Structures are given as C-alpha cells and as structure tokens.
Amino acid sequence: MVSIIIYTTEENLIHKKGLKKGEEKFKEFYWTFPRLPKKLEQGDKVYFATKGFIRGFFIVNDINENPLYFADVPENNIIWNCNSWKNITPIQTKSFQGFKYADKVEELS
C-alpha cells in the first residue's frame, strides 16, 4: 500500500469533504495531477494537510489516467467518496506544493 499527502487550503479541504454549501449532494470528489503518483492504487489513502497539520484522509475509489468521462478535467486524477473521510490526530507538517508520499512522515508509517 502507498499513501500520499496533499497540502491545500482549509476552504478547499471543506469542498473536497462535500461540506461546502450547495455541494452536499455530491458524493465523489477528485484531485488532478500532471503526473499520477506511481504506485497509488484503489484502497490507498490520500491524506490532506492544511494550516500546518495533516488532518485526515480519504480512501481512493478510482484512479484515472487522462479520463474521458470528465470532459472538463483532462488531467490525470484520483477519485474518492467524501464519506470515506477519517480524522486523525493532527500531525505537524511544513507546507509544500504538489504531493508527497506518506512514508516520508514517521507518524504515518
């Protein structure tokens, strides 16, 4: 199993959890990548960090390389069900761009 961490804004995390007003009915959300994480598979975890802490994770439902069914999203993406969100005891982290593998964070290994 491989897990990744994505650093984002608090507002974006609320959106990806399906908690933003008007988005409550949506169950699946996605994140796009220029290049997909190499070893990420269905069932792996995608941790999200915001405001200096890793907050929790989603379970990957699907991985799409250049998906055709998202006509407005031509990039590679991973998809999760927002109901799969699990809070964790926050773990301090520095902000970063893109993603990093969770095995780089001792508390997540």
TIBANU-825437 format. One record per atom (N, C-alpha, C): residue in three letters; atom name; x, y, z. Coordinates in steps of 0.2 Angstrom, whole numbers, padded with zeros to 4 digits, always signed. Layout:
<rs>
<residu=ALA; atome=CA; x=X; y=Y; z=Z> .
...
</rs>
This chain:
<rs>
<residu=MET; atome=N; x=+0004; y=-0006; z=+0000> .
<residu=MET; atome=CA; x=+0000; y=+0000; z=+0000> .
<residu=MET; atome=C; x=+0004; y=+0006; z=+0000> .
<residu=VAL; atome=N; x=+0002; y=+0011; z=-0004> .
<residu=VAL; atome=CA; x=+0005; y=+0018; z=-0004> .
<residu=VAL; atome=C; x=+0000; y=+0023; z=-0002> .
<residu=SER; atome=N; x=+0002; y=+0028; z=+0002> .
<residu=SER; atome=CA; x=-0002; y=+0033; z=+0003> .
<residu=SER; atome=C; x=+0002; y=+0040; z=+0001> .
<residu=ILE; atome=N; x=-0002; y=+0045; z=+0000> .
<residu=ILE; atome=CA; x=+0001; y=+0051; z=-0002> .
<residu=ILE; atome=C; x=-0002; y=+0057; z=+0002> .
<residu=ILE; atome=N; x=+0001; y=+0063; z=+0003> .
<residu=ILE; atome=CA; x=-0001; y=+0068; z=+0006> .
<residu=ILE; atome=C; x=-0002; y=+0074; z=+0002> .
<residu=ILE; atome=N; x=-0007; y=+0078; z=+0002> .
<residu=ILE; atome=CA; x=-0008; y=+0084; z=-0002> .
<residu=ILE; atome=C; x=-0009; y=+0090; z=+0003> .
<residu=TYR; atome=N; x=-0006; y=+0095; z=+0002> .
<residu=TYR; atome=CA; x=-0007; y=+0101; z=+0006> .
<residu=TYR; atome=C; x=-0011; y=+0106; z=+0002> .
<residu=THR; atome=N; x=-0016; y=+0108; z=+0005> .
<residu=THR; atome=CA; x=-0021; y=+0113; z=+0002> .
<residu=THR; atome=C; x=-0024; y=+0118; z=+0007> .
<residu=THR; atome=N; x=-0028; y=+0122; z=+0005> .
<residu=THR; atome=CA; x=-0031; y=+0127; z=+0009> .
<residu=THR; atome=C; x=-0037; y=+0124; z=+0013> .
<residu=GLU; atome=N; x=-0039; y=+0127; z=+0019> .
<residu=GLU; atome=CA; x=-0044; y=+0124; z=+0023> .
<residu=GLU; atome=C; x=-0051; y=+0124; z=+0019> .
<residu=GLU; atome=N; x=-0052; y=+0130; z=+0015> .
<residu=GLU; atome=CA; x=-0058; y=+0130; z=+0011> .
<residu=GLU; atome=C; x=-0058; y=+0124; z=+0006> .
<residu=ASN; atome=N; x=-0053; y=+0123; z=+0003> .
<residu=ASN; atome=CA; x=-0053; y=+0118; z=-0002> .
<residu=ASN; atome=C; x=-0054; y=+0111; z=+0001> .
<residu=LEU; atome=N; x=-0051; y=+0110; z=+0007> .
<residu=LEU; atome=CA; x=-0052; y=+0103; z=+0010> .
<residu=LEU; atome=C; x=-0060; y=+0103; z=+0012> .
<residu=ILE; atome=N; x=-0063; y=+0108; z=+0014> .
<residu=ILE; atome=CA; x=-0070; y=+0108; z=+0016> .
<residu=ILE; atome=C; x=-0074; y=+0106; z=+0009> .
<residu=HIS; atome=N; x=-0072; y=+0109; z=+0004> .
<residu=HIS; atome=CA; x=-0075; y=+0107; z=-0003> .
<residu=HIS; atome=C; x=-0074; y=+0100; z=-0004> .
<residu=LYS; atome=N; x=-0068; y=+0097; z=-0003> .
<residu=LYS; atome=CA; x=-0067; y=+0090; z=-0005> .
<residu=LYS; atome=C; x=-0070; y=+0085; z=+0000> .
<residu=LYS; atome=N; x=-0072; y=+0088; z=+0005> .
<residu=LYS; atome=CA; x=-0076; y=+0084; z=+0010> .
<residu=LYS; atome=C; x=-0084; y=+0084; z=+0009> .
<residu=GLY; atome=N; x=-0086; y=+0088; z=+0004> .
<residu=GLY; atome=CA; x=-0093; y=+0089; z=+0002> .
<residu=GLY; atome=C; x=-0097; y=+0093; z=+0007> .
<residu=LEU; atome=N; x=-0093; y=+0097; z=+0011> .
<residu=LEU; atome=CA; x=-0096; y=+0101; z=+0016> .
<residu=LEU; atome=C; x=-0098; y=+0108; z=+0014> .
<residu=LYS; atome=N; x=-0096; y=+0110; z=+0008> .
<residu=LYS; atome=CA; x=-0097; y=+0117; z=+0006> .
<residu=LYS; atome=C; x=-0104; y=+0118; z=+0004> .
<residu=LYS; atome=N; x=-0107; y=+0123; z=+0006> .
<residu=LYS; atome=CA; x=-0114; y=+0125; z=+0004> .
<residu=LYS; atome=C; x=-0116; y=+0124; z=-0003> .
<residu=GLY; atome=N; x=-0121; y=+0120; z=-0005> .
<residu=GLY; atome=CA; x=-0123; y=+0118; z=-0012> .
<residu=GLY; atome=C; x=-0119; y=+0112; z=-0015> .
<residu=GLU; atome=N; x=-0115; y=+0109; z=-0011> .
<residu=GLU; atome=CA; x=-0111; y=+0103; z=-0014> .
<residu=GLU; atome=C; x=-0113; y=+0097; z=-0009> .
<residu=GLU; atome=N; x=-0117; y=+0098; z=-0005> .
<residu=GLU; atome=CA; x=-0119; y=+0092; z=+0000> .
<residu=GLU; atome=C; x=-0121; y=+0086; z=-0004> .
<residu=LYS; atome=N; x=-0124; y=+0087; z=-0010> .
<residu=LYS; atome=CA; x=-0127; y=+0081; z=-0013> .
<residu=LYS; atome=C; x=-0122; y=+0077; z=-0017> .
<residu=PHE; atome=N; x=-0116; y=+0080; z=-0018> .
<residu=PHE; atome=CA; x=-0111; y=+0076; z=-0022> .
<residu=PHE; atome=C; x=-0107; y=+0072; z=-0017> .
<residu=LYS; atome=N; x=-0106; y=+0066; z=-0019> .
<residu=LYS; atome=CA; x=-0103; y=+0061; z=-0015> .
<residu=LYS; atome=C; x=-0095; y=+0059; z=-0017> .
<residu=GLU; atome=N; x=-0094; y=+0060; z=-0024> .
<residu=GLU; atome=CA; x=-0087; y=+0059; z=-0026> .
<residu=GLU; atome=C; x=-0084; y=+0065; z=-0028> .
<residu=PHE; atome=N; x=-0077; y=+0066; z=-0026> .
<residu=PHE; atome=CA; x=-0073; y=+0072; z=-0027> .
<residu=PHE; atome=C; x=-0067; y=+0069; z=-0030> .
<residu=TYR; atome=N; x=-0063; y=+0073; z=-0033> .
<residu=TYR; atome=CA; x=-0057; y=+0071; z=-0037> .
<residu=TYR; atome=C; x=-0051; y=+0076; z=-0035> .
<residu=TRP; atome=N; x=-0045; y=+0074; z=-0037> .
<residu=TRP; atome=CA; x=-0039; y=+0079; z=-0037> .
<residu=TRP; atome=C; x=-0035; y=+0077; z=-0043> .
<residu=THR; atome=N; x=-0033; y=+0082; z=-0047> .
<residu=THR; atome=CA; x=-0030; y=+0081; z=-0053> .
<residu=THR; atome=C; x=-0022; y=+0082; z=-0052> .
<residu=PHE; atome=N; x=-0018; y=+0079; z=-0056> .
<residu=PHE; atome=CA; x=-0011; y=+0079; z=-0056> .
<residu=PHE; atome=C; x=-0008; y=+0079; z=-0063> .
<residu=PRO; atome=N; x=-0003; y=+0083; z=-0064> .
<residu=PRO; atome=CA; x=+0001; y=+0082; z=-0070> .
<residu=PRO; atome=C; x=+0003; y=+0075; z=-0072> .
<residu=ARG; atome=N; x=+0006; y=+0072; z=-0067> .
<residu=ARG; atome=CA; x=+0008; y=+0065; z=-0067> .
<residu=ARG; atome=C; x=+0005; y=+0062; z=-0061> .
<residu=LEU; atome=N; x=+0002; y=+0056; z=-0062> .
<residu=LEU; atome=CA; x=-0001; y=+0052; z=-0056> .
<residu=LEU; atome=C; x=+0005; y=+0049; z=-0052> .
<residu=PRO; atome=N; x=+0003; y=+0049; z=-0045> .
<residu=PRO; atome=CA; x=+0008; y=+0045; z=-0041> .
<residu=PRO; atome=C; x=+0009; y=+0038; z=-0043> .
<residu=LYS; atome=N; x=+0015; y=+0036; z=-0044> .
<residu=LYS; atome=CA; x=+0017; y=+0030; z=-0047> .
<residu=LYS; atome=C; x=+0014; y=+0024; z=-0044> .
<residu=LYS; atome=N; x=+0014; y=+0023; z=-0038> .
<residu=LYS; atome=CA; x=+0012; y=+0016; z=-0035> .
<residu=LYS; atome=C; x=+0005; y=+0017; z=-0032> .
<residu=LEU; atome=N; x=+0001; y=+0022; z=-0032> .
<residu=LEU; atome=CA; x=-0005; y=+0023; z=-0029> .
<residu=LEU; atome=C; x=-0010; y=+0019; z=-0032> .
<residu=GLU; atome=N; x=-0014; y=+0015; z=-0028> .
<residu=GLU; atome=CA; x=-0019; y=+0011; z=-0030> .
<residu=GLU; atome=C; x=-0026; y=+0012; z=-0027> .
<residu=GLN; atome=N; x=-0031; y=+0009; z=-0030> .
<residu=GLN; atome=CA; x=-0038; y=+0009; z=-0026> .
<residu=GLN; atome=C; x=-0037; y=+0006; z=-0019> .
<residu=GLY; atome=N; x=-0040; y=+0009; z=-0014> .
<residu=GLY; atome=CA; x=-0040; y=+0007; z=-0007> .
<residu=GLY; atome=C; x=-0034; y=+0011; z=-0003> .
<residu=ASP; atome=N; x=-0030; y=+0014; z=-0007> .
<residu=ASP; atome=CA; x=-0024; y=+0018; z=-0003> .
<residu=ASP; atome=C; x=-0027; y=+0024; z=+0000> .
<residu=LYS; atome=N; x=-0023; y=+0027; z=+0004> .
<residu=LYS; atome=CA; x=-0026; y=+0033; z=+0007> .
<residu=LYS; atome=C; x=-0023; y=+0040; z=+0004> .
<residu=VAL; atome=N; x=-0027; y=+0045; z=+0004> .
<residu=VAL; atome=CA; x=-0025; y=+0051; z=+0002> .
<residu=VAL; atome=C; x=-0026; y=+0056; z=+0008> .
<residu=TYR; atome=N; x=-0020; y=+0058; z=+0011> .
<residu=TYR; atome=CA; x=-0020; y=+0062; z=+0017> .
<residu=TYR; atome=C; x=-0021; y=+0069; z=+0015> .
<residu=PHE; atome=N; x=-0024; y=+0074; z=+0018> .
<residu=PHE; atome=CA; x=-0024; y=+0081; z=+0017> .
<residu=PHE; atome=C; x=-0021; y=+0085; z=+0023> .
<residu=ALA; atome=N; x=-0017; y=+0089; z=+0021> .
<residu=ALA; atome=CA; x=-0014; y=+0094; z=+0026> .
<residu=ALA; atome=C; x=-0016; y=+0101; z=+0025> .
<residu=THR; atome=N; x=-0017; y=+0105; z=+0030> .
<residu=THR; atome=CA; x=-0019; y=+0112; z=+0029> .
<residu=THR; atome=C; x=-0017; y=+0115; z=+0036> .
<residu=LYS; atome=N; x=-0015; y=+0122; z=+0035> .
<residu=LYS; atome=CA; x=-0013; y=+0126; z=+0041> .
<residu=LYS; atome=C; x=-0008; y=+0123; z=+0045> .
<residu=GLY; atome=N; x=-0003; y=+0119; z=+0042> .
<residu=GLY; atome=CA; x=+0002; y=+0117; z=+0045> .
<residu=GLY; atome=C; x=+0002; y=+0110; z=+0049> .
<residu=PHE; atome=N; x=-0004; y=+0106; z=+0047> .
<residu=PHE; atome=CA; x=-0005; y=+0100; z=+0050> .
<residu=PHE; atome=C; x=-0009; y=+0095; z=+0045> .
<residu=ILE; atome=N; x=-0007; y=+0089; z=+0045> .
<residu=ILE; atome=CA; x=-0010; y=+0084; z=+0042> .
<residu=ILE; atome=C; x=-0017; y=+0082; z=+0046> .
<residu=ARG; atome=N; x=-0022; y=+0082; z=+0043> .
<residu=ARG; atome=CA; x=-0029; y=+0082; z=+0046> .
<residu=ARG; atome=C; x=-0033; y=+0076; z=+0046> .
<residu=GLY; atome=N; x=-0032; y=+0072; z=+0040> .
<residu=GLY; atome=CA; x=-0036; y=+0066; z=+0040> .
<residu=GLY; atome=C; x=-0035; y=+0063; z=+0033> .
<residu=PHE; atome=N; x=-0039; y=+0058; z=+0031> .
<residu=PHE; atome=CA; x=-0038; y=+0055; z=+0024> .
<residu=PHE; atome=C; x=-0044; y=+0053; z=+0021> .
<residu=PHE; atome=N; x=-0044; y=+0052; z=+0015> .
<residu=PHE; atome=CA; x=-0049; y=+0048; z=+0011> .
<residu=PHE; atome=C; x=-0046; y=+0042; z=+0008> .
<residu=ILE; atome=N; x=-0051; y=+0037; z=+0006> .
<residu=ILE; atome=CA; x=-0049; y=+0031; z=+0003> .
<residu=ILE; atome=C; x=-0050; y=+0032; z=-0004> .
<residu=VAL; atome=N; x=-0045; y=+0030; z=-0008> .
<residu=VAL; atome=CA; x=-0045; y=+0031; z=-0016> .
<residu=VAL; atome=C; x=-0050; y=+0026; z=-0018> .
<residu=ASN; atome=N; x=-0055; y=+0028; z=-0022> .
<residu=ASN; atome=CA; x=-0060; y=+0024; z=-0026> .
<residu=ASN; atome=C; x=-0058; y=+0022; z=-0033> .
<residu=ASP; atome=N; x=-0055; y=+0027; z=-0036> .
<residu=ASP; atome=CA; x=-0053; y=+0026; z=-0043> .
<residu=ASP; atome=C; x=-0047; y=+0030; z=-0045> .
<residu=ILE; atome=N; x=-0043; y=+0028; z=-0050> .
<residu=ILE; atome=CA; x=-0038; y=+0032; z=-0052> .
<residu=ILE; atome=C; x=-0039; y=+0032; z=-0060> .
<residu=ASN; atome=N; x=-0038; y=+0038; z=-0063> .
<residu=ASN; atome=CA; x=-0040; y=+0039; z=-0070> .
<residu=ASN; atome=C; x=-0034; y=+0042; z=-0073> .
<residu=GLU; atome=N; x=-0031; y=+0039; z=-0078> .
<residu=GLU; atome=CA; x=-0026; y=+0042; z=-0082> .
<residu=GLU; atome=C; x=-0029; y=+0045; z=-0088> .
<residu=ASN; atome=N; x=-0029; y=+0052; z=-0089> .
<residu=ASN; atome=CA; x=-0032; y=+0056; z=-0094> .
<residu=ASN; atome=C; x=-0040; y=+0053; z=-0095> .
<residu=PRO; atome=N; x=-0044; y=+0054; z=-0090> .
<residu=PRO; atome=CA; x=-0051; y=+0052; z=-0090> .
<residu=PRO; atome=C; x=-0055; y=+0055; z=-0096> .
<residu=LEU; atome=N; x=-0059; y=+0051; z=-0099> .
<residu=LEU; atome=CA; x=-0063; y=+0053; z=-0104> .
<residu=LEU; atome=C; x=-0070; y=+0056; z=-0101> .
<residu=TYR; atome=N; x=-0072; y=+0053; z=-0096> .
<residu=TYR; atome=CA; x=-0079; y=+0055; z=-0093> .
<residu=TYR; atome=C; x=-0079; y=+0061; z=-0090> .
<residu=PHE; atome=N; x=-0074; y=+0064; z=-0088> .
<residu=PHE; atome=CA; x=-0074; y=+0071; z=-0085> .
<residu=PHE; atome=C; x=-0071; y=+0076; z=-0091> .
<residu=ALA; atome=N; x=-0076; y=+0078; z=-0095> .
<residu=ALA; atome=CA; x=-0074; y=+0082; z=-0101> .
<residu=ALA; atome=C; x=-0071; y=+0088; z=-0099> .
<residu=ASP; atome=N; x=-0073; y=+0091; z=-0094> .
<residu=ASP; atome=CA; x=-0070; y=+0097; z=-0092> .
<residu=ASP; atome=C; x=-0063; y=+0096; z=-0087> .
<residu=VAL; atome=N; x=-0061; y=+0090; z=-0086> .
<residu=VAL; atome=CA; x=-0055; y=+0089; z=-0082> .
<residu=VAL; atome=C; x=-0051; y=+0084; z=-0086> .
<residu=PRO; atome=N; x=-0046; y=+0087; z=-0091> .
<residu=PRO; atome=CA; x=-0042; y=+0082; z=-0095> .
<residu=PRO; atome=C; x=-0036; y=+0079; z=-0091> .
<residu=GLU; atome=N; x=-0035; y=+0082; z=-0085> .
<residu=GLU; atome=CA; x=-0029; y=+0079; z=-0082> .
<residu=GLU; atome=C; x=-0030; y=+0072; z=-0079> .
<residu=ASN; atome=N; x=-0025; y=+0069; z=-0077> .
<residu=ASN; atome=CA; x=-0025; y=+0063; z=-0073> .
<residu=ASN; atome=C; x=-0028; y=+0065; z=-0066> .
<residu=ASN; atome=N; x=-0032; y=+0060; z=-0063> .
<residu=ASN; atome=CA; x=-0035; y=+0061; z=-0057> .
<residu=ASN; atome=C; x=-0036; y=+0055; z=-0053> .
<residu=ILE; atome=N; x=-0037; y=+0056; z=-0046> .
<residu=ILE; atome=CA; x=-0039; y=+0051; z=-0042> .
<residu=ILE; atome=C; x=-0046; y=+0053; z=-0039> .
<residu=ILE; atome=N; x=-0050; y=+0048; z=-0037> .
<residu=ILE; atome=CA; x=-0057; y=+0050; z=-0035> .
<residu=ILE; atome=C; x=-0058; y=+0046; z=-0029> .
<residu=TRP; atome=N; x=-0062; y=+0050; z=-0024> .
<residu=TRP; atome=CA; x=-0064; y=+0047; z=-0018> .
<residu=TRP; atome=C; x=-0071; y=+0048; z=-0016> .
<residu=ASN; atome=N; x=-0074; y=+0044; z=-0012> .
<residu=ASN; atome=CA; x=-0080; y=+0046; z=-0009> .
<residu=ASN; atome=C; x=-0079; y=+0050; z=-0003> .
<residu=CYS; atome=N; x=-0083; y=+0056; z=-0003> .
<residu=CYS; atome=CA; x=-0082; y=+0061; z=+0003> .
<residu=CYS; atome=C; x=-0084; y=+0058; z=+0010> .
<residu=ASN; atome=N; x=-0088; y=+0052; z=+0009> .
<residu=ASN; atome=CA; x=-0090; y=+0049; z=+0016> .
<residu=ASN; atome=C; x=-0084; y=+0045; z=+0018> .
<residu=SER; atome=N; x=-0079; y=+0044; z=+0015> .
<residu=SER; atome=CA; x=-0073; y=+0040; z=+0017> .
<residu=SER; atome=C; x=-0068; y=+0044; z=+0022> .
<residu=TRP; atome=N; x=-0070; y=+0050; z=+0022> .
<residu=TRP; atome=CA; x=-0065; y=+0054; z=+0026> .
<residu=TRP; atome=C; x=-0065; y=+0052; z=+0034> .
<residu=LYS; atome=N; x=-0058; y=+0051; z=+0036> .
<residu=LYS; atome=CA; x=-0057; y=+0050; z=+0043> .
<residu=LYS; atome=C; x=-0052; y=+0055; z=+0046> .
<residu=ASN; atome=N; x=-0054; y=+0058; z=+0051> .
<residu=ASN; atome=CA; x=-0050; y=+0062; z=+0055> .
<residu=ASN; atome=C; x=-0044; y=+0059; z=+0058> .
<residu=ILE; atome=N; x=-0039; y=+0062; z=+0059> .
<residu=ILE; atome=CA; x=-0033; y=+0059; z=+0063> .
<residu=ILE; atome=C; x=-0031; y=+0064; z=+0068> .
<residu=THR; atome=N; x=-0027; y=+0062; z=+0073> .
<residu=THR; atome=CA; x=-0024; y=+0067; z=+0077> .
<residu=THR; atome=C; x=-0019; y=+0071; z=+0073> .
<residu=PRO; atome=N; x=-0020; y=+0077; z=+0073> .
<residu=PRO; atome=CA; x=-0016; y=+0081; z=+0068> .
<residu=PRO; atome=C; x=-0009; y=+0080; z=+0069> .
<residu=ILE; atome=N; x=-0005; y=+0080; z=+0063> .
<residu=ILE; atome=CA; x=+0002; y=+0079; z=+0063> .
<residu=ILE; atome=C; x=+0005; y=+0085; z=+0060> .
<residu=GLN; atome=N; x=+0010; y=+0088; z=+0063> .
<residu=GLN; atome=CA; x=+0013; y=+0094; z=+0061> .
<residu=GLN; atome=C; x=+0017; y=+0093; z=+0054> .
<residu=THR; atome=N; x=+0016; y=+0098; z=+0050> .
<residu=THR; atome=CA; x=+0020; y=+0097; z=+0043> .
<residu=THR; atome=C; x=+0021; y=+0104; z=+0040> .
<residu=LYS; atome=N; x=+0026; y=+0105; z=+0037> .
<residu=LYS; atome=CA; x=+0028; y=+0111; z=+0033> .
<residu=LYS; atome=C; x=+0023; y=+0111; z=+0027> .
<residu=SER; atome=N; x=+0022; y=+0117; z=+0024> .
<residu=SER; atome=CA; x=+0018; y=+0117; z=+0018> .
<residu=SER; atome=C; x=+0022; y=+0115; z=+0012> .
<residu=PHE; atome=N; x=+0019; y=+0113; z=+0007> .
<residu=PHE; atome=CA; x=+0023; y=+0110; z=+0001> .
<residu=PHE; atome=C; x=+0018; y=+0111; z=-0005> .
<residu=GLN; atome=N; x=+0021; y=+0110; z=-0011> .
<residu=GLN; atome=CA; x=+0016; y=+0110; z=-0017> .
<residu=GLN; atome=C; x=+0016; y=+0103; z=-0020> .
<residu=GLY; atome=N; x=+0011; y=+0102; z=-0023> .
<residu=GLY; atome=CA; x=+0010; y=+0095; z=-0026> .
<residu=GLY; atome=C; x=+0008; y=+0090; z=-0021> .
<residu=PHE; atome=N; x=+0012; y=+0084; z=-0021> .
<residu=PHE; atome=CA; x=+0010; y=+0079; z=-0016> .
<residu=PHE; atome=C; x=+0017; y=+0076; z=-0014> .
<residu=LYS; atome=N; x=+0017; y=+0072; z=-0008> .
<residu=LYS; atome=CA; x=+0022; y=+0069; z=-0006> .
<residu=LYS; atome=C; x=+0020; y=+0062; z=-0003> .
<residu=TYR; atome=N; x=+0024; y=+0057; z=-0003> .
<residu=TYR; atome=CA; x=+0022; y=+0050; z=-0001> .
<residu=TYR; atome=C; x=+0022; y=+0051; z=+0007> .
<residu=ALA; atome=N; x=+0017; y=+0047; z=+0010> .
<residu=ALA; atome=CA; x=+0016; y=+0047; z=+0017> .
<residu=ALA; atome=C; x=+0021; y=+0044; z=+0021> .
<residu=ASP; atome=N; x=+0025; y=+0039; z=+0017> .
<residu=ASP; atome=CA; x=+0030; y=+0036; z=+0021> .
<residu=ASP; atome=C; x=+0036; y=+0040; z=+0023> .
<residu=LYS; atome=N; x=+0036; y=+0046; z=+0020> .
<residu=LYS; atome=CA; x=+0041; y=+0051; z=+0022> .
<residu=LYS; atome=C; x=+0039; y=+0054; z=+0029> .
<residu=VAL; atome=N; x=+0033; y=+0053; z=+0032> .
<residu=VAL; atome=CA; x=+0031; y=+0055; z=+0038> .
<residu=VAL; atome=C; x=+0031; y=+0050; z=+0043> .
<residu=GLU; atome=N; x=+0035; y=+0050; z=+0048> .
<residu=GLU; atome=CA; x=+0036; y=+0044; z=+0053> .
<residu=GLU; atome=C; x=+0030; y=+0042; z=+0056> .
<residu=GLU; atome=N; x=+0025; y=+0047; z=+0058> .
<residu=GLU; atome=CA; x=+0019; y=+0045; z=+0061> .
<residu=GLU; atome=C; x=+0014; y=+0042; z=+0057> .
<residu=LEU; atome=N; x=+0015; y=+0042; z=+0051> .
<residu=LEU; atome=CA; x=+0010; y=+0039; z=+0046> .
<residu=LEU; atome=C; x=+0013; y=+0032; z=+0044> .
<residu=SER; atome=N; x=+0019; y=+0030; z=+0045> .
<residu=SER; atome=CA; x=+0022; y=+0024; z=+0043> .
<residu=SER; atome=C; x=+0019; y=+0018; z=+0047> .
</rs>
